[in-house]
Amino acid sequence: MKLALFDLDNTLLAGDSDFQWAQFLIEQSVLDREIYEARNVEFYEQYKAGTLDIHEFLNFQLKPLSRHPRKQLNAWRTSFLQQKIIPIIAPGARELIAKHQTEKDLCIIITATNSFVTAPIAQLLGINHLIATEPELKDGEFTGRVSGIPSFRDGKITRLEQWLDQNNLTWLSFLESWFYSDSLNDLPLLEKVTHPVAVDPDITLHQHAQKNDWPIISLR
């Protein structure tokens, strides 16, 4: 068996679903533009620079989920997918996924973005398995807090190994493993797999990939 792991934002997508979700809510006047837009941009720049405090960001990103009933959030999400996500699916994403699926590889999207936003994106891309940051739920509604370990940086390895254990698997279950990512934040997991692949990488990851002779590809 072989394992194929895919980052989502700026990898399979030519954009960031976390950032776009906040922008969508601002455009719908759900969030106050004056208060939220500058903070959204600030957090995104911190993420790209590798300086993001994930818990500070999640407090910002998950809190709005707690202010609205799940039914309304689901309705907004449907519009969000049509308006913001489908247009930014990277042109080469489906072909790359199909290549691994044809080989019967175990395909998993692993992302720091929360599962409320990303679960339907994984479905759109035809990938059944998703490891994402989990928003806390109480009586079916979001509390605005995170549940468990965010799948960010080293947390991606922790969450993946938890998932493998729950499915009676380990790293040794796989003859080969791939991880496709654009971001310096994913260096811990990229260094763990047998085939790290830099996809439309940021400057830091591009340099790291060149230094270590990792493949560098574009899905755009």
TORFI-818889 format. One record per residue: residue in three letters; x, y, z of N, C-alpha, C in turn. Coordinates in Angstrom, 1 decimal, padded with zeros to 4 digits. Example, Ala and Ser with C-alpha at 12.3 -4.5 7.8 and 13.67 -1.06 7.14 Angstrom:
2
ATOM   r   n.px   n.py   n.pz  ca.px  ca.py  ca.pz   c.px   c.py   c.pz
ATOM ALA  013.2 -005.7  007.8  012.3 -004.5  007.8  013.2 -003.3  007.8
ATOM SER  012.8 -002.2  007.1  013.7 -001.1  007.1  012.9  000.0  007.9
END
This chain:
220
ATOM   r   n.px   n.py   n.pz  ca.px  ca.py  ca.pz   c.px   c.py   c.pz
ATOM MET  000.8 -001.2  000.0  000.0  000.0  000.0  000.9  001.3  000.0
ATOM LYS  000.4  002.3 -000.7  001.1  003.6 -000.7  000.2  004.7 -000.2
ATOM LEU  000.8  005.7  000.3  000.1  006.8  000.9  000.3  008.1  000.2
ATOM ALA -000.8  008.8 -000.2 -000.7  010.1 -000.8 -001.4  011.2  000.0
ATOM LEU -000.6  012.1  000.5 -001.1  013.2  001.3 -001.1  014.5  000.5
ATOM PHE -002.2  015.3  000.7 -002.3  016.5 -000.1 -002.6  017.7  000.9
ATOM ASP -001.8  018.7  000.9 -002.2  019.9  001.5 -003.3  020.5  000.6
ATOM LEU -004.1  021.4  001.2 -005.3  022.0  000.5 -005.0  023.4  000.0
ATOM ASP -004.8  024.3  000.9 -004.7  025.7  000.5 -003.4  026.0 -000.2
ATOM ASN -003.6  026.7 -001.3 -002.5  027.1 -002.2 -001.7  025.9 -002.7
ATOM THR -002.3  024.7 -002.6 -001.8  023.5 -003.2 -002.8  022.9 -004.2
ATOM LEU -003.8  022.2 -003.7 -004.9  021.8 -004.6 -005.8  023.0 -005.0
ATOM LEU -005.8  024.0 -004.1 -006.5  025.2 -004.5 -005.5  026.3 -004.8
ATOM ALA -005.8  027.1 -005.8 -005.0  028.3 -006.1 -005.4  029.5 -005.3
ATOM GLY -005.4  029.3 -004.0 -005.9  030.3 -003.0 -006.0  029.6 -001.7
ATOM ASP -006.5  030.4 -000.7 -006.6  029.9  000.7 -008.0  029.9  001.2
ATOM SER -008.6  028.7  001.5 -010.0  028.6  001.8 -010.3  029.3  003.1
ATOM ASP -009.3  029.3  004.1 -009.5  029.9  005.4 -009.7  031.4  005.2
ATOM PHE -008.7  032.0  004.4 -008.8  033.4  004.1 -010.1  033.8  003.4
ATOM GLN -010.4  033.0  002.4 -011.6  033.3  001.6 -012.9  033.2  002.3
ATOM TRP -012.9  032.2  003.3 -014.1  032.1  004.1 -014.4  033.4  004.9
ATOM ALA -013.4  033.9  005.6 -013.5  035.2  006.3 -013.9  036.3  005.4
ATOM GLN -013.3  036.4  004.2 -013.6  037.4  003.2 -015.1  037.3  002.8
ATOM PHE -015.5  036.1  002.6 -016.9  035.8  002.2 -017.9  036.3  003.2
ATOM LEU -017.6  036.0  004.5 -018.5  036.5  005.6 -018.4  038.0  005.7
ATOM ILE -017.3  038.6  005.4 -017.2  040.1  005.4 -018.1  040.6  004.3
ATOM GLU -018.0  040.0  003.1 -018.8  040.5  002.0 -020.3  040.3  002.2
ATOM GLN -020.7  039.3  003.0 -022.1  039.1  003.3 -022.6  039.9  004.4
ATOM SER -021.7  040.8  005.0 -022.0  041.6  006.1 -022.2  040.8  007.4
ATOM VAL -021.7  039.6  007.4 -021.8  038.8  008.6 -020.8  039.3  009.6
ATOM LEU -019.6  039.6  009.1 -018.5  040.1  009.9 -018.3  041.6  009.5
ATOM ASP -018.0  042.4  010.5 -017.7  043.8  010.3 -016.4  044.0  009.5
ATOM ARG -016.5  044.6  008.3 -015.3  044.8  007.5 -014.2  045.5  008.2
ATOM GLU -014.6  046.6  008.8 -013.6  047.5  009.5 -012.8  046.7  010.5
ATOM ILE -013.5  045.8  011.2 -012.8  045.1  012.3 -012.0  043.9  011.8
ATOM TYR -012.7  043.1  010.9 -012.2  041.8  010.5 -011.2  041.8  009.3
ATOM GLU -011.4  042.7  008.4 -010.6  042.5  007.1 -009.1  042.7  007.4
ATOM ALA -008.7  043.7  008.1 -007.3  043.9  008.4 -006.7  042.8  009.2
ATOM ARG -007.5  042.3  010.1 -007.0  041.1  010.9 -006.8  039.9  010.1
ATOM ASN -007.8  039.7  009.2 -007.7  038.5  008.3 -006.5  038.6  007.4
ATOM VAL -006.2  039.7  006.8 -005.0  039.9  006.0 -003.7  039.7  006.9
ATOM GLU -003.8  040.3  008.1 -002.6  040.2  009.0 -002.3  038.7  009.3
ATOM PHE -003.3  037.9  009.7 -003.1  036.5  010.0 -002.6  035.8  008.8
ATOM TYR -003.1  036.1  007.6 -002.7  035.4  006.4 -001.2  035.7  006.1
ATOM GLU -000.8  036.9  006.3  000.6  037.3  006.1  001.5  036.6  007.1
ATOM GLN  001.1  036.4  008.3  001.8  035.7  009.3  002.0  034.2  009.0
ATOM TYR  000.9  033.7  008.4  000.9  032.3  008.0  002.0  032.1  006.9
ATOM LYS  002.0  033.0  005.9  002.9  032.9  004.8  004.4  033.1  005.3
ATOM ALA  004.5  033.9  006.3  005.9  034.2  006.9  006.3  033.1  007.8
ATOM GLY  005.5  032.2  008.2  005.8  031.1  009.2  005.8  031.6  010.6
ATOM THR  005.1  032.7  010.9  005.1  033.2  012.3  003.7  033.2  012.9
ATOM LEU  002.8  032.4  012.3  001.4  032.4  012.8  001.3  031.7  014.2
ATOM ASP  000.7  032.4  015.1  000.2  031.7  016.4 -001.1  031.1  016.1
ATOM ILE -001.1  029.7  015.9 -002.3  029.0  015.4 -003.5  029.2  016.4
ATOM HIS -003.2  029.2  017.7 -004.3  029.4  018.6 -004.9  030.7  018.6
ATOM GLU -004.1  031.8  018.4 -004.7  033.1  018.3 -005.5  033.2  017.0
ATOM PHE -005.0  032.6  016.0 -005.7  032.6  014.7 -007.1  031.9  014.8
ATOM LEU -007.0  030.7  015.4 -008.2  029.9  015.5 -009.3  030.6  016.4
ATOM ASN -008.9  031.3  017.4 -009.8  032.1  018.2 -010.5  033.1  017.3
ATOM PHE -009.8  033.7  016.4 -010.3  034.7  015.4 -011.3  033.9  014.4
ATOM GLN -010.8  032.8  013.9 -011.5  032.1  012.8 -012.7  031.3  013.2
ATOM LEU -012.7  030.7  014.4 -013.8  029.9  014.9 -014.8  030.6  015.6
ATOM LYS -014.5  031.7  016.2 -015.5  032.5  017.1 -016.7  032.8  016.3
ATOM PRO -016.6  033.3  015.0 -017.9  033.6  014.3 -018.8  032.4  014.1
ATOM LEU -018.3  031.2  014.1 -019.1  030.0  014.0 -020.1  029.8  015.1
ATOM SER -019.7  030.3  016.3 -020.5  030.2  017.5 -021.6  031.2  017.6
ATOM ARG -021.6  032.2  016.7 -022.6  033.2  016.8 -023.8  033.0  015.9
ATOM HIS -023.8  031.9  015.2 -024.9  031.7  014.2 -025.3  030.2  014.3
ATOM PRO -026.6  029.9  014.1 -027.0  028.5  014.1 -026.4  027.7  012.9
ATOM ARG -026.3  026.4  013.1 -025.6  025.6  012.1 -026.4  025.6  010.8
ATOM LYS -027.7  025.7  010.8 -028.4  025.7  009.6 -028.1  027.0  008.7
ATOM GLN -027.9  028.1  009.4 -027.5  029.3  008.6 -026.1  029.2  008.1
ATOM LEU -025.2  028.7  008.9 -023.8  028.5  008.5 -023.7  027.6  007.3
ATOM ASN -024.5  026.5  007.3 -024.5  025.6  006.2 -025.0  026.3  004.9
ATOM ALA -026.0  027.1  005.0 -026.5  027.9  003.9 -025.4  028.8  003.3
ATOM TRP -024.7  029.5  004.2 -023.6  030.4  003.8 -022.5  029.6  003.1
ATOM ARG -022.2  028.4  003.7 -021.1  027.6  003.2 -021.4  027.2  001.7
ATOM THR -022.7  026.8  001.5 -023.0  026.4  000.1 -022.7  027.5 -000.9
ATOM SER -023.1  028.7 -000.6 -022.8  029.9 -001.4 -021.3  030.1 -001.6
ATOM PHE -020.6  030.0 -000.4 -019.2  030.1 -000.4 -018.5  029.2 -001.4
ATOM LEU -018.9  027.9 -001.4 -018.3  027.0 -002.2 -018.4  027.3 -003.7
ATOM GLN -019.6  027.8 -004.1 -019.9  028.2 -005.4 -019.1  029.4 -005.8
ATOM GLN -019.1  030.4 -005.0 -018.5  031.7 -005.3 -017.0  031.8 -005.2
ATOM LYS -016.5  031.1 -004.1 -015.1  031.3 -003.8 -014.2  030.1 -004.0
ATOM ILE -014.7  028.9 -003.9 -013.9  027.7 -004.0 -013.8  027.1 -005.3
ATOM ILE -014.9  026.8 -005.9 -014.9  026.1 -007.3 -014.0  026.9 -008.3
ATOM PRO -014.1  028.3 -008.3 -013.3  029.0 -009.2 -011.7  028.9 -009.0
ATOM ILE -011.3  028.5 -007.7 -009.9  028.4 -007.5 -009.3  027.0 -007.3
ATOM ILE -010.1  026.0 -007.7 -009.5  024.7 -007.7 -008.4  024.7 -008.8
ATOM ALA -007.2  024.3 -008.4 -006.1  024.4 -009.3 -006.3  023.5 -010.5
ATOM PRO -006.0  024.0 -011.7 -006.3  023.2 -012.9 -005.7  021.8 -012.9
ATOM GLY -004.6  021.6 -012.3 -004.0  020.3 -012.3 -004.3  019.4 -011.1
ATOM ALA -005.1  019.9 -010.2 -005.4  019.2 -009.0 -006.1  017.8 -009.2
ATOM ARG -007.2  017.9 -010.0 -007.9  016.6 -010.2 -007.1  015.5 -010.9
ATOM GLU -006.3  016.0 -011.8 -005.4  015.0 -012.5 -004.4  014.3 -011.6
ATOM LEU -003.8  015.1 -010.7 -002.9  014.6 -009.7 -003.6  013.6 -008.8
ATOM ILE -004.7  014.0 -008.3 -005.5  013.1 -007.4 -005.8  011.8 -008.1
ATOM ALA -006.3  011.9 -009.4 -006.7  010.8 -010.1 -005.6  009.8 -010.4
ATOM LYS -004.4  010.4 -010.6 -003.2  009.5 -010.8 -003.0  008.6 -009.6
ATOM HIS -003.1  009.2 -008.4 -002.9  008.4 -007.2 -004.0  007.4 -006.9
ATOM GLN -005.2  007.8 -007.2 -006.4  007.0 -007.0 -006.3  005.8 -008.0
ATOM THR -005.9  006.0 -009.2 -005.7  004.9 -010.2 -004.7  003.9 -009.7
ATOM GLU -003.7  004.4 -009.0 -002.7  003.4 -008.4 -003.2  002.8 -007.1
ATOM LYS -004.5  003.1 -006.7 -005.0  002.6 -005.5 -004.3  003.0 -004.2
ATOM ASP -003.7  004.2 -004.3 -003.0  004.8 -003.1 -004.1  005.3 -002.1
ATOM LEU -003.8  005.3 -000.9 -004.6  005.9  000.1 -004.4  007.4  000.1
ATOM CYS -005.5  008.1 -000.3 -005.4  009.5 -000.5 -006.1  010.3  000.7
ATOM ILE -005.4  011.2  001.2 -005.9  012.0  002.4 -005.5  013.5  002.2
ATOM ILE -006.5  014.3  002.3 -006.2  015.8  002.4 -005.9  016.1  003.9
ATOM ILE -004.8  016.8  004.1 -004.4  017.1  005.5 -004.2  018.6  005.5
ATOM THR -005.0  019.3  006.3 -005.0  020.8  006.3 -005.2  021.4  007.6
ATOM ALA -004.6  022.6  007.8 -004.8  023.3  009.0 -006.2  024.0  009.1
ATOM THR -006.8  024.2  008.0 -008.1  024.8  007.9 -009.1  023.9  008.5
ATOM ASN -010.1  024.5  009.2 -011.1  023.7  009.9 -012.0  022.9  009.0
ATOM SER -012.5  021.8  009.6 -013.2  020.8  008.8 -014.6  021.3  008.4
ATOM PHE -015.2  022.3  009.1 -016.5  022.8  008.6 -016.3  023.4  007.2
ATOM VAL -015.2  024.1  007.0 -014.9  024.7  005.7 -014.4  023.7  004.7
ATOM THR -013.6  022.8  005.1 -012.9  021.9  004.2 -013.5  020.6  003.8
ATOM ALA -014.4  020.1  004.7 -015.0  018.8  004.4 -015.7  018.8  003.0
ATOM PRO -016.6  019.8  002.7 -017.2  019.8  001.4 -016.2  020.0  000.2
ATOM ILE -015.1  020.7  000.5 -014.1  020.8 -000.5 -013.4  019.5 -000.9
ATOM ALA -013.1  018.7  000.2 -012.6  017.4 -000.1 -013.6  016.5 -000.9
ATOM GLN -014.9  016.7 -000.6 -015.9  015.9 -001.4 -015.9  016.4 -002.9
ATOM LEU -015.8  017.7 -003.1 -015.7  018.2 -004.4 -014.5  017.6 -005.2
ATOM LEU -013.4  017.4 -004.5 -012.2  016.9 -005.1 -012.2  015.4 -005.2
ATOM GLY -013.2  014.8 -004.6 -013.3  013.3 -004.7 -012.3  012.6 -003.8
ATOM ILE -012.0  013.2 -002.7 -011.1  012.5 -001.7 -011.9  012.2 -000.5
ATOM ASN -012.0  011.0 -000.1 -012.9  010.5  001.0 -012.3  010.8  002.4
ATOM HIS -011.0  011.0  002.5 -010.4  011.1  003.8 -009.8  012.5  004.0
ATOM LEU -010.2  013.1  005.2 -009.8  014.5  005.5 -009.3  014.5  006.9
ATOM ILE -008.1  015.1  007.1 -007.6  015.4  008.4 -007.5  017.0  008.5
ATOM ALA -008.3  017.6  009.3 -008.4  019.0  009.4 -008.5  019.4  010.9
ATOM THR -008.3  020.7  011.1 -008.5  021.2  012.5 -010.0  021.1  012.8
ATOM GLU -010.3  020.6  014.0 -011.7  020.3  014.3 -012.3  021.4  015.2
ATOM PRO -013.3  022.1  014.8 -014.0  023.0  015.7 -014.8  022.2  016.8
ATOM GLU -014.8  022.7  018.0 -015.6  022.1  019.0 -017.1  022.2  018.8
ATOM LEU -017.8  021.2  019.1 -019.3  021.2  019.0 -019.9  020.9  020.3
ATOM LYS -021.0  021.5  020.6 -021.9  021.2  021.8 -023.3  021.2  021.3
ATOM ASP -024.0  020.1  021.5 -025.4  019.9  021.0 -025.5  020.3  019.6
ATOM GLY -024.5  019.9  018.8 -024.6  020.2  017.3 -024.3  021.5  016.8
ATOM GLU -023.9  022.5  017.8 -023.6  023.8  017.4 -022.1  024.1  017.8
ATOM PHE -021.5  025.0  017.1 -020.1  025.3  017.3 -019.9  026.2  018.6
ATOM THR -018.9  025.9  019.3 -018.6  026.7  020.6 -017.7  027.9  020.3
ATOM GLY -017.0  027.9  019.2 -016.0  028.9  018.9 -014.6  028.5  019.3
ATOM ARG -014.5  027.3  019.9 -013.2  026.8  020.3 -012.7  025.6  019.4
ATOM VAL -011.5  025.3  019.6 -010.9  024.1  018.8 -011.0  022.9  019.6
ATOM SER -011.2  021.8  019.0 -011.2  020.5  019.6 -010.0  019.7  019.3
ATOM GLY -009.2  019.3  020.3 -008.0  018.6  020.1 -006.8  019.4  019.5
ATOM ILE -005.9  018.7  018.9 -004.7  019.4  018.3 -005.0  019.9  016.9
ATOM PRO -004.7  021.2  016.7 -004.8  021.7  015.3 -003.8  021.0  014.4
ATOM SER -004.3  020.7  013.2 -003.4  020.0  012.2 -002.5  021.1  011.5
ATOM PHE -001.6  021.6  012.2 -000.7  022.7  011.8  000.7  022.4  012.2
ATOM ARG  001.6  022.6  011.2  003.0  022.3  011.5  003.2  020.9  012.0
ATOM ASP  003.9  020.7  013.2  004.1  019.3  013.7  002.8  018.7  014.1
ATOM GLY  001.8  019.5  014.3  000.4  018.9  014.6 -000.1  018.1  013.5
ATOM LYS  000.3  018.4  012.2 -000.1  017.5  011.1  000.4  016.1  011.3
ATOM ILE  001.6  015.9  011.8  002.2  014.6  012.0  001.4  013.9  013.1
ATOM THR  001.2  014.6  014.2  000.5  014.1  015.3 -000.9  013.6  014.9
ATOM ARG -001.6  014.5  014.2 -003.0  014.1  013.8 -003.0  013.0  012.8
ATOM LEU -002.1  013.0  011.9 -002.0  011.9  010.9 -001.7  010.6  011.6
ATOM GLU -000.8  010.6  012.6 -000.5  009.3  013.2 -001.6  008.8  014.1
ATOM GLN -002.4  009.8  014.7 -003.6  009.4  015.4 -004.6  008.8  014.4
ATOM TRP -004.8  009.4  013.2 -005.7  008.8  012.2 -005.3  007.4  011.8
ATOM LEU -004.0  007.3  011.5 -003.5  005.9  011.1 -003.7  004.9  012.2
ATOM ASP -003.5  005.3  013.5 -003.7  004.3  014.6 -005.2  003.9  014.7
ATOM GLN -006.1  004.9  014.5 -007.5  004.6  014.5 -007.9  003.7  013.4
ATOM ASN -007.2  003.6  012.4 -007.5  002.8  011.2 -006.5  001.6  011.1
ATOM ASN -005.9  001.3  012.3 -005.0  000.1  012.4 -003.9  000.1  011.4
ATOM LEU -003.3  001.3  011.2 -002.2  001.5  010.3 -001.1  002.2  011.0
ATOM THR  000.1  002.1  010.4  001.3  002.9  010.9  002.0  003.4  009.7
ATOM TRP  003.1  004.1  009.9  004.0  004.5  008.7  004.5  003.3  008.0
ATOM LEU  004.7  002.2  008.8  005.3  001.0  008.2  004.3  000.2  007.4
ATOM SER  003.0  000.6  007.4  002.0  000.0  006.5  002.2  000.4  005.1
ATOM PHE  003.1  001.4  004.8  003.2  001.9  003.4  004.6  001.7  002.9
ATOM LEU  004.6  001.2  001.6  005.9  001.1  001.0  006.5  002.4  000.6
ATOM GLU  005.6  003.4  000.2  006.0  004.7 -000.2  004.9  005.7  000.3
ATOM SER  005.4  006.9  000.5  004.4  008.0  000.9  004.8  009.3  000.2
ATOM TRP  003.8  010.0 -000.2  003.9  011.3 -000.8  003.2  012.4  000.0
ATOM PHE  003.8  013.6  000.0  003.1  014.7  000.6  003.3  015.9 -000.4
ATOM TYR  002.2  016.5 -000.8  002.2  017.6 -001.7  001.8  018.9 -001.0
ATOM SER  002.7  019.9 -001.0  002.4  021.1 -000.2  003.2  022.3 -000.8
ATOM ASP  002.6  023.5 -000.6  003.2  024.7 -001.0  004.0  025.5  000.0
ATOM SER  003.8  025.0  001.3  004.2  025.9  002.4  005.3  025.5  003.3
ATOM LEU  006.1  026.5  003.7  007.2  026.2  004.7  006.6  025.7  006.0
ATOM ASN  005.4  026.0  006.3  004.8  025.4  007.5  004.6  023.9  007.5
ATOM ASP  004.7  023.3  006.3  004.6  021.9  006.2  005.9  021.1  006.1
ATOM LEU  007.0  021.8  006.4  008.3  021.1  006.3  008.4  019.9  007.3
ATOM PRO  007.8  020.0  008.5  007.9  018.8  009.3  007.3  017.5  008.7
ATOM LEU  006.2  017.6  008.1  005.6  016.4  007.4  006.3  016.1  006.1
ATOM LEU  006.7  017.1  005.4  007.4  016.9  004.1  008.6  016.1  004.4
ATOM GLU  009.3  016.3  005.5  010.5  015.6  005.8  010.3  014.2  006.3
ATOM LYS  009.0  013.9  006.6  008.7  012.6  007.2  008.4  011.6  006.1
ATOM VAL  007.9  012.0  004.9  007.4  011.1  003.9  008.6  010.7  003.0
ATOM THR  008.4  009.6  002.2  009.5  009.2  001.3  009.6  010.0  000.0
ATOM HIS  008.5  010.7 -000.3  008.4  011.5 -001.5  007.8  012.9 -001.2
ATOM PRO  008.6  013.9 -000.7  008.1  015.2 -000.5  008.1  015.9 -001.9
ATOM VAL  007.0  016.6 -002.1  006.8  017.4 -003.4  006.4  018.8 -003.1
ATOM ALA  007.1  019.8 -003.6  006.8  021.2 -003.4  005.9  021.6 -004.6
ATOM VAL  004.7  022.1 -004.2  003.7  022.5 -005.2  003.5  024.0 -005.2
ATOM ASP  003.9  024.7 -006.3  003.8  026.1 -006.4  004.3  026.7 -005.0
ATOM PRO  005.5  026.4 -004.7  005.9  026.7 -003.3  006.2  028.1 -003.0
ATOM ASP  006.1  028.5 -001.7  006.6  029.8 -001.2  008.1  029.8 -001.3
ATOM ILE  008.7  031.0 -001.1  010.1  031.1 -001.4  011.0  030.2 -000.5
ATOM THR  010.6  030.1  000.8  011.4  029.3  001.7  011.3  027.8  001.3
ATOM LEU  010.1  027.3  001.0  010.0  025.9  000.6  010.7  025.7 -000.7
ATOM HIS  010.6  026.6 -001.6  011.3  026.5 -002.9  012.8  026.3 -002.7
ATOM GLN  013.3  027.1 -001.9  014.8  027.0 -001.6  015.1  025.7 -000.9
ATOM HIS  014.3  025.3  000.0  014.5  024.0  000.7  014.4  022.8 -000.2
ATOM ALA  013.4  022.9 -001.1  013.3  021.8 -002.1  014.5  021.7 -003.1
ATOM GLN  014.9  022.9 -003.5  016.1  022.9 -004.4  017.3  022.3 -003.7
ATOM LYS  017.5  022.7 -002.4  018.7  022.2 -001.7  018.7  020.7 -001.5
ATOM ASN  017.4  020.2 -001.3  017.3  018.8 -001.0  016.9  017.9 -002.2
ATOM ASP  016.9  018.5 -003.4  016.5  017.8 -004.6  015.1  017.2 -004.6
ATOM TRP  014.2  018.0 -004.0  012.8  017.5 -004.0  012.2  018.0 -005.3
ATOM PRO  011.2  017.3 -005.9  010.5  017.7 -007.0  009.8  019.0 -006.7
ATOM ILE  009.7  019.9 -007.7  009.0  021.2 -007.6  008.0  021.2 -008.8
ATOM ILE  006.7  021.2 -008.5  005.7  021.2 -009.6  004.7  022.3 -009.5
ATOM SER  004.0  022.5 -010.5  002.9  023.5 -010.5  001.6  022.8 -010.9
ATOM LEU  000.5  023.1 -010.2 -000.8  022.6 -010.5 -001.7  023.7 -011.2
ATOM ARG -001.0  024.8 -011.4 -001.8  026.0 -012.0 -001.6  026.1 -013.5
END
